[in-house]
Amino acid sequence: MKAIRVHAPGGPEALRYEGVERPAAASGQVLVKIEAAGVNFIDVYQRTGHYKVPVPFTLGQEAAGTVVAVGPGVAEPRVGDRVAYTSILGAYAEYAVVPADRLVALPDGVSAKQGAAAMLQGLTAHYLATSTYPLKPGDACLVHAAAGGVGLLLCQIAKLRGARVLGTVSTREKAALARAAGADEVILYTEQDFESDVKRLTNGAGLQVIYDSVGKTTFEKGLSCLALRGMMVLYGQSSGPVGLFDPQVLSQKGSLFLTRPTLAHYIATRADLLARAGEVLGWIKIGKLTQRIERELPLAQAAEAHRLLEGRKTSGKVLLIP
């Protein structure tokens, strides 16, 4: 079978499309024929070596497809079932083995492409808005990169929970997408100072929470946008890591909370995984949550997918199709 392998950390050119032996399902595992794999920033971090993974390895954390074989001891899912998963390395491939208890069934009416696009980013948006800081009516939140894959979903879920949503984007085209996803106010950070705009738009009261996937270029200003006892949720670093930080600043700016969550800890149990995936996929099925799948590229063009993502030339989801 074909897969995208990384033999040494590097740029997009480090992604090699090559033949590897098709894996077999061991005890407790399932072999999935992948129909679509999601491209995410965590893939970039692993490719560059910022997140350490022993080499060589097959990249990719998210996919959907059909079960073609099950290992010993697996009662569910069954051969022929349509499934999706996230947070298991090896998705940039034609086949992957996945622990049975990490798979979720795709509901009728939800395609493999929708499933692959929903798992990592959809579940991330879900835990951010419902668990890390559970938004409620009357809250005001700021979503950085509001037209990105997580951002568009997060804006929608925040509105479902009754919050006022402010978003930052880089272009007018992305601003239109963020507004369509439910953002009440959109700030073009390339033309406006988002700190000043947030203070103006909240009449100086500040925000209950900021969802920040950008990191280095937005973090410090963001702390000045929060209300007393507000929360900074730093869940990514597309502009680079924040660096050294003095916790005393949190006190000085209003007894703030700072958290650095990751999806794995919010779907650590099967019950949590099923609950979050069930709600997200259910919303997609009935049209309460709309996905934007912007690009579908052949698996062999994984390097191009990474260039687009790193160049911030995407809004919504990028999929690789084996």
VENFEN-V657690 format. One record per residue. N is the residue number from 0. SS is DSSP state (a for helix, b for strand, c for the rest). OMEGA is omega as a letter, one per 30 degrees, with the letter a starting at -180 (* if undefined). Layout:
N_SS_OMEGA ; N_SS_OMEGA
//
This chain:
0_c_l ; 1_b_l ; 2_b_l ; 3_b_a ; 4_b_l ; 5_b_a ; 6_c_l ; 7_c_l ; 8_c_l ; 9_c_l ; 10_c_l ; 11_a_l ; 12_a_l ; 13_a_a ; 14_b_a ; 15_b_l ; 16_b_a ; 17_b_l ; 18_b_l ; 19_c_l ; 20_c_l ; 21_c_a ; 22_c_l ; 23_c_a ; 24_c_l ; 25_c_a ; 26_c_l ; 27_c_a ; 28_b_l ; 29_b_l ; 30_b_a ; 31_b_l ; 32_b_a ; 33_b_l ; 34_b_l ; 35_b_l ; 36_b_l ; 37_b_l ; 38_c_a ; 39_c_a ; 40_a_l ; 41_a_l ; 42_a_l ; 43_a_a ; 44_a_l ; 45_a_l ; 46_a_a ; 47_a_a ; 48_c_l ; 49_c_l ; 50_c_a ; 51_c_l ; 52_c_l ; 53_c_l ; 54_c_f ; 55_c_l ; 56_b_l ; 57_b_a ; 58_c_l ; 59_c_a ; 60_c_a ; 61_b_a ; 62_b_l ; 63_b_a ; 64_b_a ; 65_b_l ; 66_b_l ; 67_b_l ; 68_b_l ; 69_b_l ; 70_c_l ; 71_c_l ; 72_c_a ; 73_c_l ; 74_c_l ; 75_c_f ; 76_c_l ; 77_c_l ; 78_c_a ; 79_c_l ; 80_c_l ; 81_b_a ; 82_b_l ; 83_b_l ; 84_b_l ; 85_b_l ; 86_c_l ; 87_c_a ; 88_c_l ; 89_c_a ; 90_c_l ; 91_c_a ; 92_b_l ; 93_c_l ; 94_b_l ; 95_b_l ; 96_b_a ; 97_b_l ; 98_b_a ; 99_a_a ; 100_a_l ; 101_a_l ; 102_c_l ; 103_b_l ; 104_b_l ; 105_c_l ; 106_c_l ; 107_c_a ; 108_c_l ; 109_c_a ; 110_c_l ; 111_a_l ; 112_a_l ; 113_a_l ; 114_a_l ; 115_a_a ; 116_a_a ; 117_a_a ; 118_a_a ; 119_a_a ; 120_a_l ; 121_a_l ; 122_a_l ; 123_a_l ; 124_a_a ; 125_a_a ; 126_a_l ; 127_a_a ; 128_a_a ; 129_a_a ; 130_a_a ; 131_a_l ; 132_c_a ; 133_c_a ; 134_c_l ; 135_c_l ; 136_c_a ; 137_c_l ; 138_c_l ; 139_b_a ; 140_b_l ; 141_b_l ; 142_b_l ; 143_c_a ; 144_c_a ; 145_c_l ; 146_c_l ; 147_b_a ; 148_a_l ; 149_a_a ; 150_a_a ; 151_a_l ; 152_a_a ; 153_a_l ; 154_a_a ; 155_a_a ; 156_a_l ; 157_a_l ; 158_a_l ; 159_a_a ; 160_c_l ; 161_c_a ; 162_c_l ; 163_b_a ; 164_b_l ; 165_b_a ; 166_b_l ; 167_b_l ; 168_b_a ; 169_c_a ; 170_c_l ; 171_a_l ; 172_a_l ; 173_a_l ; 174_a_l ; 175_a_l ; 176_a_a ; 177_a_l ; 178_a_l ; 179_a_l ; 180_c_l ; 181_c_a ; 182_c_a ; 183_c_l ; 184_b_l ; 185_b_a ; 186_b_l ; 187_b_a ; 188_c_l ; 189_c_a ; 190_c_a ; 191_c_l ; 192_c_a ; 193_a_l ; 194_a_l ; 195_a_a ; 196_a_l ; 197_a_a ; 198_a_l ; 199_a_a ; 200_a_l ; 201_c_a ; 202_c_l ; 203_c_a ; 204_c_l ; 205_c_a ; 206_b_l ; 207_b_a ; 208_b_l ; 209_b_l ; 210_b_a ; 211_b_l ; 212_c_a ; 213_c_l ; 214_c_a ; 215_c_a ; 216_c_a ; 217_c_a ; 218_a_a ; 219_a_l ; 220_a_a ; 221_a_a ; 222_a_l ; 223_c_a ; 224_c_a ; 225_b_l ; 226_b_l ; 227_b_a ; 228_b_l ; 229_b_a ; 230_b_l ; 231_b_l ; 232_b_a ; 233_b_a ; 234_c_l ; 235_c_a ; 236_c_a ; 237_c_l ; 238_c_a ; 239_c_a ; 240_c_a ; 241_c_a ; 242_c_a ; 243_c_a ; 244_c_l ; 245_c_a ; 246_c_l ; 247_a_l ; 248_a_a ; 249_a_l ; 250_a_a ; 251_a_a ; 252_c_l ; 253_c_a ; 254_c_a ; 255_c_l ; 256_b_l ; 257_b_l ; 258_b_l ; 259_c_a ; 260_c_l ; 261_c_a ; 262_a_a ; 263_a_a ; 264_a_l ; 265_a_l ; 266_c_a ; 267_c_l ; 268_c_l ; 269_a_l ; 270_a_l ; 271_a_l ; 272_a_a ; 273_a_a ; 274_a_a ; 275_a_a ; 276_a_l ; 277_a_a ; 278_a_a ; 279_a_a ; 280_a_l ; 281_a_l ; 282_a_l ; 283_a_a ; 284_a_a ; 285_a_l ; 286_c_l ; 287_c_l ; 288_c_a ; 289_c_l ; 290_c_l ; 291_c_l ; 292_b_a ; 293_b_a ; 294_b_l ; 295_b_a ; 296_b_l ; 297_b_a ; 298_a_a ; 299_a_a ; 300_a_l ; 301_a_a ; 302_a_l ; 303_a_l ; 304_a_l ; 305_a_l ; 306_a_l ; 307_a_a ; 308_a_a ; 309_a_l ; 310_c_a ; 311_c_l ; 312_c_l ; 313_c_l ; 314_c_a ; 315_b_a ; 316_b_l ; 317_b_l ; 318_b_l ; 319_b_a ; 320_b_l ; 321_c_*
//
